[in-house]
């Protein structure tokens, strides 16, 4: 996301292939999310909230959303249409934020 | 007078409604808008937010402007009962009279829903509401926002938002044993925040991660929720971004940033 952000903000040169590659890796990672949160994995340093398993259906829906939106980002990346990319990037970001709002608790304020 | 002119105060009120983050606490997921009922768990017990829809019996539909202004700036209900500072009147008191009236205009035209308020569930002695008289004497000064003429207009706008309607100070400032804001450590962060969250400091002090961010980083994180390392802000700030900072005018985001950068 960081590289894509820098690209849409014009901090680094725009490159459709790099953007598509990153979108692809977000897309791939999103399909693994459900597997890396097995029930009851609250031990240790996890910042996951019990809400994940209490509302598994909405958590699962949210990850599906990320899968769908990142896949669209991959598609628009090829178009080199900066506005469309920015718009889709924001949509992906919103799905990130939604989950971090409902299902994650920060343990260290500076991390 | 045209109908449009009548609409104006309400549309400015809508902006103030977003700026004040009213929906973050008064609307709960799966609940009817603005009917309250959000549980706020604190070490004093659990507070429940009230219904602020224009319903005349369970909401605030019977309030006139003066009732609303008293609630927002003096933390008192129309029958002079003190409000607990879980309701951030301590910040809203800095709002201008005109802003408050416009905000009420907007609230007045929201759909009314009947939903009785859930009483707070507090530990003794905090459950004794009259004690708030003493709390207010020690922790609250009713004063509108003071302009700092040495600073720019933008800086002053930022200071107004952060300390007034935006009520950033409420979560980002540590509190004393009775829950009053520690005004000497304004925006220094609160490791012991609401719902056990550790709330980061917003000053330039070393150790606050925001001190390493550029002007642009701060603005982007407010608008979009993404921090420089690509991670996303979440928790209670997620609601603030959703309901407030993602909806602000560019100028106001700049104003907040200018002010924070100067702390």
HADDOCK unambig.tbl for C-alpha pairs under 7 A between the chains (distance, minus, plus):
assign (segid A and resid 1 and name CA) (segid B and resid 230 and name CA) 5.45 0.50 0.50
assign (segid A and resid 2 and name CA) (segid B and resid 229 and name CA) 6.21 0.50 0.50
assign (segid A and resid 2 and name CA) (segid B and resid 230 and name CA) 4.30 0.50 0.50
assign (segid A and resid 96 and name CA) (segid B and resid 232 and name CA) 6.76 0.50 0.50
assign (segid A and resid 97 and name CA) (segid B and resid 225 and name CA) 6.70 0.50 0.50
assign (segid A and resid 97 and name CA) (segid B and resid 232 and name CA) 5.89 0.50 0.50
assign (segid A and resid 97 and name CA) (segid B and resid 233 and name CA) 6.63 0.50 0.50
assign (segid A and resid 97 and name CA) (segid B and resid 234 and name CA) 5.95 0.50 0.50
assign (segid A and resid 97 and name CA) (segid B and resid 238 and name CA) 6.42 0.50 0.50
assign (segid A and resid 100 and name CA) (segid B and resid 232 and name CA) 6.91 0.50 0.50
assign (segid A and resid 100 and name CA) (segid B and resid 233 and name CA) 6.84 0.50 0.50
assign (segid A and resid 100 and name CA) (segid B and resid 234 and name CA) 4.43 0.50 0.50
assign (segid A and resid 100 and name CA) (segid B and resid 235 and name CA) 6.23 0.50 0.50
assign (segid A and resid 101 and name CA) (segid B and resid 234 and name CA) 4.01 0.50 0.50
assign (segid A and resid 101 and name CA) (segid B and resid 235 and name CA) 4.10 0.50 0.50
assign (segid A and resid 101 and name CA) (segid B and resid 236 and name CA) 6.53 0.50 0.50
assign (segid A and resid 101 and name CA) (segid B and resid 238 and name CA) 4.84 0.50 0.50
assign (segid A and resid 101 and name CA) (segid B and resid 239 and name CA) 6.95 0.50 0.50
assign (segid A and resid 102 and name CA) (segid B and resid 235 and name CA) 6.42 0.50 0.50
assign (segid A and resid 104 and name CA) (segid B and resid 235 and name CA) 6.43 0.50 0.50
assign (segid A and resid 105 and name CA) (segid B and resid 197 and name CA) 6.91 0.50 0.50
assign (segid A and resid 105 and name CA) (segid B and resid 235 and name CA) 6.00 0.50 0.50
assign (segid A and resid 106 and name CA) (segid B and resid 197 and name CA) 6.55 0.50 0.50
assign (segid A and resid 106 and name CA) (segid B and resid 198 and name CA) 6.83 0.50 0.50
assign (segid A and resid 107 and name CA) (segid B and resid 198 and name CA) 6.60 0.50 0.50
assign (segid A and resid 108 and name CA) (segid B and resid 198 and name CA) 6.65 0.50 0.50
assign (segid A and resid 109 and name CA) (segid B and resid 198 and name CA) 5.33 0.50 0.50
assign (segid A and resid 109 and name CA) (segid B and resid 199 and name CA) 5.98 0.50 0.50
assign (segid A and resid 109 and name CA) (segid B and resid 200 and name CA) 5.14 0.50 0.50
assign (segid A and resid 110 and name CA) (segid B and resid 200 and name CA) 6.72 0.50 0.50
assign (segid A and resid 110 and name CA) (segid B and resid 208 and name CA) 6.75 0.50 0.50
assign (segid A and resid 110 and name CA) (segid B and resid 209 and name CA) 5.91 0.50 0.50
